[in-house]
Structures are given as C-alpha cells and as structure tokens.
Amino acid sequence: MPETRARGWKQELADRNKDSQTQEEGRDVEETNREETVHIAPVGDEALLVEFGELIDETLNRRVHLLKKKLDKTGIRGIRETLPTYRSLLIFYDPALLSYRRLCRKLAGLLKAEEKQTAGSRQAVGKDQTVGGILAVPCCYGGRYGPDLADMEKALQITADEIVRLHCGVDYKVYMIGFLPGFPYLGGLDERIRMPRLAVPRTKIPARSVGIGDSQTGVYPVDSPGGWRLIGKTPLDFYCPQREPPVLCRAGTYIRFVPVDERVYEAIRKDVEAGVYRPEYIS
C-alpha cells in the first residue's frame, strides 16, 4: 500500500499496539490428571473425535490446538487430516494403515505429555501460535457498512463510539474456521457489547461484513444469508480462491480490529483489488 495512503492507518496501529488418555475400543479415554475429562469416540470408520469439554473457552481451545500441533509434528502414519473446533479435534485416518485402537493409544500418550504445556498461560503458547504477529484488520464501522450499529446503541444504551472502542479493544483468538470458507469464529468479545442474533436473518449479507452474534464476533468472507448484527465492514478478503492460501487467517491465531474511516477503507480496498496490499501484523 502506498505510504501516503497507509500513514494514518499505520499510526493508529502503532498507537494501539502500545496500549495494549485408552481402554476398550469404543470407550472414552480419560485423562485423570486434569479437572476436565477428555472423551475419544469414533466418528464412522475413518475418523474419531477428541472432545475436551462443552464450553466456548480459550483454555479448552488451546488444548485442541496443542494436540493438533503435536499430531502435525509427530507425523503418525495413517492420519489424513485434523480439523479443530472450539472444544474438539476431529481426526481423519486410514484404517488400512492405522487402527482405531492404536490411534487411541497414541492419543492417550500425547495427552499425558501435554499436561504441563496446557497448564501454562496464553503467553506460554501464544508465541508459537502467533508467529508473525497479530493480524490487524481494518474496519469501517457504522453507516452503510454497519447498519445494525445504531440499533445496538439504543439496545445497549451506550454510544456507537463506545461500541467501536470495545470491539477494537480485544485481540480475538480464531477458535475455528467454519460455516463458510474462511469464516473466523472469534473468541473474546466484550460482554458489554454482546447482542442476540436477529429474529429474522437477512437473506444476503455482503462479503467482508463484520458482525456480532451473541458472545461471538466474526467476518463474513463471502455473500451469505445470516443473522448476526452487522456493525462494520473490512476491506480485506478473508477468502479468495485465487490466493494461496485462500483463507486470510487460520485457527489458533489472533486478530485485532482497527477502526478506519471510509476514505482509508476505500484506499485499502483498491490496493487489495490491485493485488498490492500486504496485511499488517502487530508484533
């Protein structure tokens, strides 16, 4: 992005950064040294699910990603793919190369080995998860980009500026990618700006819209129906099939929204469309 366009955006970014375990096949496997119980269960004959709990919780999600990273690193022959969610890890495997019982034994060992790591703070694992920094996501709030912001003012009885400040004051963890390609489910929304989904969902929400749904916030990567409250829009493409990788962020990383006015939004959007924009990262 040309320096003349980026100066105000980068200064805003700089200023804000300153403040800122198996038994019999088919049974559950329990990790007895943890307060929570880890459940392992088959999903068909070529996958299994490792569940860490029932809540949307950063500690549980951290354990999900630690196990995924461990599996990626060990390279167990027969595992085809791993998909993290808020509180579980779905593991696809080739039963011709790896049996369910053998995979459960390996998982039990990995879970025990991870106890000390998962007992650490976010900082203990955050560095590895946020290599390159926290993705800065410019967002133009309100007006035609955030049509529900005015109604949120009335419902929450706080000003639009305060809603924006609270929404931008958090480094959001990308708990999972789902619903749509590249759609980031973000955790950490300030409880003061939580809002229920719309009673009647919209039939079409424009791509790149930023919304709030109950205790979550996220970005619609493509045009889609949806019921989240729209508060703004980002000029960044969270999904682009011509790009490699096609999704802007991955599960386990962090993003931070940064407010920009419409002029800066349009300037960044032009650079994105021209293929010259490079995402900003906060160290």
Buried (B, 14 or more C-beta within 10 A) or exposed (E): BEEEBBEBBBEBBEEBBEEEBBEEEEEEBBBEEBEBBBBBBBEEEBBBBBBBBEEBBBBBBBBBBBBBBBBEEEEBEBBEEBBBBBBBBBBBBEEEEBEBEBBBEBBBEBBBEBEEBBEEEBEEBBEEBBEEBBBBBBBBBBEEBBBBBEEBBEEBEBEBEEBBBBBBBBBBBBBBBBBBBBBBBBBBBBEEBBBEBBEEEBEEBBBBBBBBBEBBBBBBBBEBEBBBBBBBBBBBBBBBEEEEEBBBBBBBBBBBBBBBEEEBBBBBBBBBEEEEBEBBBBE
